[in-house]
Amino acid sequence: MSMAITHFAIGGTLTALAALYLLPPTRYARTLVLFGGVWGMLPDIHWVTPIYAAEIKALHSSVFANVFWLHETLDVLDPTDSRLVGALALAVFLVTVSLGDHWAYTTRERAADSPAAGWPIEPLRSLTILTRIAGITGVVLGLTFLAAGLTLPAIGSLQGLYFGIGMALLGSGVVAVGGRLATANWVARRIPRLIRSGMWTTLSTALVLVGVALVAIPARSSVTADTVAFAGLGSTLMLAGLLVAQLRLHTTPRVQSDIHP
């Protein structure tokens, strides 16, 4: 199992990123980061709580502990209470929070200099930056889950769940990164629009069809960790198909009207 400081640092880091990029600006950002770190540690309170210790310990050993900022996954990936992992997680936490405070302060100064510029943190929360970060993070985490499912024997019966989550994250990341590349100027200059439109049509249709088939798996068999993982993967693929369809619409030539006022 990972050290408590590791869970706190990972939870605080992910909460800080969410507060910076996903949530509206708030004066309680540091408080949210603190509570996010504590949230990541909650499954470990069975060591100190005077009541419901057995029930909380059972939650700690289940896949549902991942709700607390991937608590169970961290315990599997770091089974030896590594101090090195704890130190690295704490370092990432400190850097993330420091950069977040710096960016927030910078954007407040920028807004004070130009009050008509609009939402001060908009450049940091822009869709382009967010999709790039989310896409790269999805690819890295997806590959991590797949590697864990292949190499860690302690996962046992949850191997299918790790494969499903890994494929979902990897697929989402590839779609996000691919979507940004697909609309890049250099791609538009080198690949004809008709070819790009045909590629997106084929890919979006295939993703939706495969997604529907995977979502239907729990209905055809019993509900298990594996079938739920496949259903979740199918839902992600259908969503990816819709996103790719938007790329097709983006690359489809606009029809010019011959009727002029």
C-alpha positions as CSV (number, residue, x, y, z in Angstrom):
1,M,0.0,0.0,0.0
2,S,1.1,3.6,-0.7
3,M,2.0,5.9,2.2
4,A,-0.6,8.3,3.5
5,I,1.4,11.2,2.3
6,T,1.4,9.7,-1.2
7,H,-2.4,9.6,-1.3
8,F,-2.6,13.1,0.1
9,A,-0.1,14.5,-2.5
10,I,-1.8,12.7,-5.5
11,G,-5.3,13.8,-4.3
12,G,-4.1,17.4,-3.8
13,T,-2.4,17.5,-7.2
14,L,-5.4,16.3,-9.1
15,T,-7.7,18.6,-7.1
16,A,-5.4,21.6,-7.9
17,L,-5.5,20.8,-11.6
18,A,-9.3,20.5,-11.5
19,A,-9.6,23.8,-9.6
20,L,-7.3,25.5,-12.2
21,Y,-8.8,24.2,-15.4
22,L,-12.3,22.9,-14.7
23,L,-13.9,24.9,-11.9
24,P,-14.8,28.6,-11.9
25,P,-12.4,30.9,-10.2
26,T,-12.8,30.8,-6.4
27,R,-11.1,32.4,-3.4
28,Y,-11.1,29.0,-1.7
29,A,-8.9,27.2,-4.2
30,R,-6.3,26.3,-1.6
31,T,-9.0,25.0,0.7
32,L,-10.3,22.8,-2.1
33,V,-6.7,21.5,-2.6
34,L,-6.5,20.6,1.1
35,F,-9.8,18.8,1.1
36,G,-8.8,17.0,-2.1
37,G,-5.8,15.6,-0.4
38,V,-7.8,14.5,2.6
39,W,-10.3,12.9,0.2
40,G,-7.6,10.8,-1.3
41,M,-6.6,9.6,2.2
42,L,-10.1,8.7,3.4
43,P,-10.0,4.9,2.8
44,D,-7.1,4.7,5.2
45,I,-9.0,6.1,8.2
46,H,-9.9,2.6,9.2
47,W,-6.5,2.6,11.1
48,V,-7.7,5.4,13.4
49,T,-11.5,5.5,13.4
50,P,-13.2,4.2,16.6
51,I,-16.3,3.2,14.7
52,Y,-17.1,1.3,11.4
53,A,-13.4,0.3,11.1
54,A,-14.3,-3.1,9.5
55,E,-16.6,-1.6,6.9
56,I,-14.1,1.1,5.9
57,K,-11.4,-1.5,5.7
58,A,-13.5,-3.5,3.3
59,L,-14.1,-0.4,1.2
60,H,-10.3,0.2,1.2
61,S,-9.7,-3.3,-0.3
62,S,-12.4,-2.9,-3.1
63,V,-12.3,-1.2,-6.5
64,F,-14.7,1.5,-5.1
65,A,-11.7,3.0,-3.2
66,N,-10.7,4.4,-6.6
67,V,-13.4,7.0,-6.1
68,F,-11.0,8.6,-3.6
69,W,-8.5,9.8,-6.2
70,L,-7.5,6.3,-7.4
71,H,-6.6,5.1,-3.9
72,E,-6.9,1.4,-4.6
73,T,-4.9,1.7,-7.8
74,L,-2.1,3.5,-6.0
75,D,-2.0,0.8,-3.4
76,V,-1.6,-1.8,-6.1
77,L,1.0,0.1,-8.1
78,D,3.0,0.9,-4.9
79,P,2.6,-2.1,-2.6
80,T,5.8,-1.5,-0.6
81,D,5.0,1.9,0.9
82,S,7.9,3.4,-1.1
83,R,9.4,6.5,0.4
84,L,10.7,7.4,-3.1
85,V,7.2,7.4,-4.6
86,G,6.0,9.5,-1.7
87,A,8.7,12.0,-2.1
88,L,8.1,12.3,-5.9
89,A,4.4,12.6,-5.4
90,L,4.9,15.4,-2.8
91,A,7.3,17.2,-5.1
92,V,4.8,17.1,-8.0
93,F,2.1,18.4,-5.6
94,L,4.3,21.3,-4.4
95,V,5.2,22.2,-8.0
96,T,1.6,22.0,-9.2
97,V,0.2,24.1,-6.4
98,S,3.0,26.7,-6.8
99,L,2.5,27.0,-10.6
100,G,-1.3,27.2,-10.1
101,D,-0.9,30.1,-7.6
102,H,1.6,31.8,-9.9
103,W,-0.7,31.6,-13.0
104,A,-3.7,32.8,-10.9
105,Y,-1.8,35.8,-9.7
106,T,-0.5,36.6,-13.1
107,T,-3.9,36.5,-14.7
108,R,-5.3,38.7,-11.9
109,E,-2.6,41.3,-12.6
110,R,-3.3,41.0,-16.4
111,A,-7.0,41.6,-15.7
112,A,-6.2,44.6,-13.6
113,D,-4.1,46.1,-16.4
114,S,-6.8,45.6,-19.0
115,P,-10.2,45.4,-17.3
116,A,-12.0,45.0,-20.7
117,A,-10.1,41.8,-21.6
118,G,-12.9,39.5,-20.3
119,W,-12.5,36.5,-18.0
120,P,-8.9,36.8,-16.7
121,I,-8.1,33.1,-16.6
122,E,-9.6,32.4,-20.0
123,P,-6.1,31.9,-21.7
124,L,-5.3,29.2,-19.2
125,R,-8.7,27.5,-19.5
126,S,-8.9,27.7,-23.3
127,L,-10.2,24.6,-25.0
128,T,-7.0,24.1,-27.0
129,I,-4.8,23.9,-23.9
130,L,-7.3,21.9,-22.0
131,T,-7.7,19.3,-24.7
132,R,-4.0,19.0,-25.2
133,I,-3.4,18.4,-21.5
134,A,-6.4,16.0,-21.2
135,G,-5.3,14.1,-24.3
136,I,-1.7,13.6,-23.3
137,T,-2.8,12.7,-19.7
138,G,-5.3,10.2,-21.1
139,V,-2.7,8.5,-23.2
140,V,-0.2,8.3,-20.3
141,L,-2.8,7.0,-17.8
142,G,-4.3,4.6,-20.3
143,L,-0.9,3.0,-21.0
144,T,-0.2,2.9,-17.2
145,F,-3.4,1.0,-16.5
146,L,-2.7,-1.4,-19.4
147,A,0.8,-2.0,-18.2
148,A,-0.5,-2.6,-14.6
149,G,-3.0,-5.1,-15.9
150,L,-0.3,-7.0,-17.8
151,T,2.5,-7.0,-15.2
152,L,1.0,-6.9,-11.7
153,P,-0.2,-10.2,-10.4
154,A,-1.8,-8.6,-7.4
155,I,-4.6,-7.2,-9.5
156,G,-6.0,-10.7,-9.9
157,S,-9.7,-10.8,-10.9
158,L,-9.7,-7.0,-11.5
159,Q,-7.4,-7.4,-14.6
160,G,-10.3,-7.0,-17.0
161,L,-11.4,-3.8,-15.2
162,Y,-7.9,-2.4,-15.5
163,F,-7.8,-3.3,-19.2
164,G,-11.2,-1.6,-19.8
165,I,-10.3,1.6,-17.9
166,G,-6.9,1.7,-19.7
167,M,-8.4,1.3,-23.1
168,A,-11.0,3.9,-22.4
169,L,-8.4,6.4,-21.2
170,L,-6.1,5.6,-24.1
171,G,-8.9,5.9,-26.6
172,S,-10.0,9.2,-25.2
173,G,-6.5,10.5,-25.2
174,V,-5.8,9.5,-28.8
175,V,-9.1,11.1,-29.9
176,A,-8.3,14.3,-28.1
177,V,-4.7,14.5,-29.4
178,G,-5.8,13.4,-32.9
179,G,-8.6,15.9,-32.9
180,R,-6.2,18.8,-32.3
181,L,-3.8,17.5,-35.0
182,A,-6.7,17.0,-37.4
183,T,-7.6,20.7,-37.3
184,A,-4.0,21.9,-37.4
185,N,-3.2,24.2,-40.3
186,W,-0.4,22.1,-41.7
187,V,-2.8,19.1,-41.9
188,A,-5.4,21.2,-43.8
189,R,-2.7,22.3,-46.3
190,R,-1.3,18.8,-47.0
191,I,-4.4,16.5,-47.0
192,P,-7.4,17.3,-49.3
193,R,-10.6,18.2,-47.5
194,L,-12.6,15.4,-49.2
195,I,-10.1,12.7,-48.0
196,R,-10.2,14.1,-44.4
197,S,-14.0,14.1,-44.4
198,G,-14.1,10.5,-45.6
199,M,-11.7,9.4,-42.9
200,W,-13.7,11.0,-40.1
201,T,-17.0,9.6,-41.5
202,T,-15.5,6.0,-41.5
203,L,-13.8,6.3,-38.2
204,S,-16.9,7.9,-36.4
205,T,-19.2,5.2,-37.7
206,A,-16.9,2.4,-36.7
207,L,-16.4,3.8,-33.2
208,V,-20.2,4.1,-32.6
209,L,-20.9,0.6,-33.9
210,V,-18.2,-1.0,-31.7
211,G,-19.3,1.1,-28.7
212,V,-22.9,0.0,-29.0
213,A,-21.7,-3.7,-29.2
214,L,-19.6,-3.2,-26.0
215,V,-22.4,-1.4,-24.1
216,A,-24.7,-4.3,-24.8
217,I,-22.4,-6.9,-23.2
218,P,-23.9,-6.6,-19.7
219,A,-27.4,-7.2,-21.1
220,R,-26.2,-10.4,-22.8
221,S,-24.3,-11.8,-19.8
222,S,-24.1,-11.3,-16.1
223,V,-23.0,-8.0,-14.6
224,T,-19.3,-8.4,-13.5
225,A,-16.3,-6.1,-13.2
226,D,-15.3,-7.2,-16.7
227,T,-18.6,-6.6,-18.4
228,V,-19.0,-3.2,-16.6
229,A,-15.5,-2.3,-17.8
230,F,-16.4,-3.2,-21.4
231,A,-19.6,-1.2,-21.1
232,G,-17.7,1.8,-19.9
233,L,-15.3,1.4,-22.8
234,G,-18.2,1.2,-25.2
235,S,-19.7,4.4,-23.8
236,T,-16.3,6.1,-24.3
237,L,-16.1,4.9,-27.8
238,M,-19.5,6.2,-28.7
239,L,-18.6,9.6,-27.3
240,A,-15.4,9.5,-29.3
241,G,-17.5,8.7,-32.4
242,L,-19.5,11.8,-31.8
243,L,-16.4,13.9,-31.4
244,V,-14.9,12.5,-34.6
245,A,-18.2,13.3,-36.3
246,Q,-17.7,16.9,-35.3
247,L,-14.3,16.8,-37.0
248,R,-16.1,15.6,-40.1
249,L,-18.5,18.5,-40.0
250,H,-15.5,20.8,-39.4
251,T,-13.7,19.6,-42.5
252,T,-16.8,19.4,-44.8
253,P,-16.9,22.2,-47.3
254,R,-19.5,24.8,-46.7
255,V,-22.2,25.0,-49.4
256,Q,-22.3,28.5,-50.9
257,S,-25.7,29.9,-51.7
258,D,-26.2,31.1,-55.2
259,I,-29.0,33.4,-54.1
260,H,-27.8,36.8,-53.2
261,P,-29.9,39.4,-51.5
